[in-house]
Amino acid sequence: MARICELTGARPGKGSKIWRSGKPKREGGIGTHVTAITKRRFFPNLQRVKAILPNGEVRFIRVTAKAIKKGLVIKPPKRTWKKGQTVAKAA
C-alpha cells in the first residue's frame, strides 16, 4: 500500500543525511568535515481513521495528522446499538 494521504495527496519526500566528523572550531577543534552523504526519505505522518466520504460512505482512510488537525476529516457519529440487535431504519 502506498504511503499517500487520501485527502491531501501528501507523499514521501526526498532528502539526504549528512555525516560529519571532527570537532567544531568553537569547541577548540580544527573544524568539522563532511565524510558521507546518504539518501533518505521523509514519510508523511499517516493515520488510519474512520471517516465519512463525500458520497456518504463510511470507511477507514489513511490521512496525514496535518489533515486531521485542519478538520478535513469528518468523523461518523458513534453507534448506539449493539452487534446482535436489529436496527430500525428511519425512512
C-alpha positions as CSV (number, residue, x, y, z in Angstrom):
1,M,0.0,0.0,0.0
2,A,1.4,3.4,-1.0
3,R,2.2,5.9,1.7
4,I,0.0,8.6,0.2
5,C,-2.7,10.7,2.1
6,E,-6.1,10.1,0.5
7,L,-7.2,13.7,1.2
8,T,-4.2,16.0,0.6
9,G,-2.1,13.7,-1.6
10,A,1.0,14.1,0.6
11,R,3.7,11.5,-0.3
12,P,7.2,10.7,0.9
13,G,9.8,13.4,0.1
14,K,13.5,13.0,-0.7
15,G,16.4,14.3,1.3
16,S,19.9,13.4,2.5
17,K,21.6,12.7,5.8
18,I,25.0,14.4,6.1
19,W,27.6,12.6,8.2
20,R,30.3,14.8,9.7
21,S,33.4,14.1,11.7
22,G,35.8,16.4,13.7
23,K,35.4,18.9,16.5
24,P,33.8,22.3,15.8
25,K,36.1,25.3,15.8
26,R,34.0,26.9,18.5
27,E,34.8,23.9,20.8
28,G,38.5,24.2,20.1
29,G,38.9,21.8,17.2
30,I,40.1,22.3,13.6
31,G,36.5,22.2,12.2
32,T,34.1,19.5,11.1
33,H,34.3,17.8,7.7
34,V,31.6,16.0,5.7
35,T,32.6,12.3,5.4
36,A,29.5,10.9,3.7
37,I,26.1,11.9,2.3
38,T,23.4,9.2,2.1
39,K,19.9,9.4,0.6
40,R,16.9,9.2,2.8
41,R,13.1,9.6,2.7
42,F,10.8,11.8,4.7
43,F,7.5,9.9,5.3
44,P,4.2,11.7,6.0
45,N,2.6,11.1,9.4
46,L,-0.2,8.8,8.1
47,Q,-3.0,7.7,10.4
48,R,-5.8,5.2,9.8
49,V,-9.1,6.8,10.7
50,K,-12.8,6.1,10.1
51,A,-14.4,8.9,8.1
52,I,-17.4,9.8,6.1
53,L,-16.6,10.2,2.4
54,P,-18.2,12.8,0.2
55,N,-20.5,10.1,-1.3
56,G,-21.8,9.3,2.2
57,E,-19.9,6.0,2.6
58,V,-18.2,5.3,6.0
59,R,-14.8,3.6,5.8
60,F,-11.3,3.7,7.0
61,I,-8.9,6.0,5.1
62,R,-5.3,6.8,5.5
63,V,-4.7,10.6,6.1
64,T,-2.0,12.7,7.5
65,A,-2.1,14.1,11.0
66,K,-2.0,17.6,9.5
67,A,-5.3,16.9,7.6
68,I,-6.9,15.7,10.8
69,K,-5.8,18.9,12.6
70,K,-7.1,21.1,9.8
71,G,-10.5,19.5,10.1
72,L,-10.6,17.9,6.7
73,V,-11.7,14.5,8.1
74,I,-15.4,14.2,9.0
75,K,-15.9,11.5,11.6
76,P,-19.1,9.4,11.6
77,P,-21.4,9.5,14.7
78,K,-20.8,6.9,17.4
79,R,-23.1,3.9,17.0
80,T,-25.6,3.4,19.9
81,W,-26.7,-0.2,19.0
82,K,-25.1,-3.5,20.0
83,K,-23.9,-6.0,17.5
84,G,-26.7,-8.5,18.0
85,Q,-29.6,-6.1,17.9
86,T,-31.7,-5.2,14.9
87,V,-31.6,-1.6,13.7
88,A,-34.9,0.2,13.0
89,K,-34.3,2.4,10.0
90,A,-36.0,5.8,9.9
91,A,-37.5,6.3,6.5
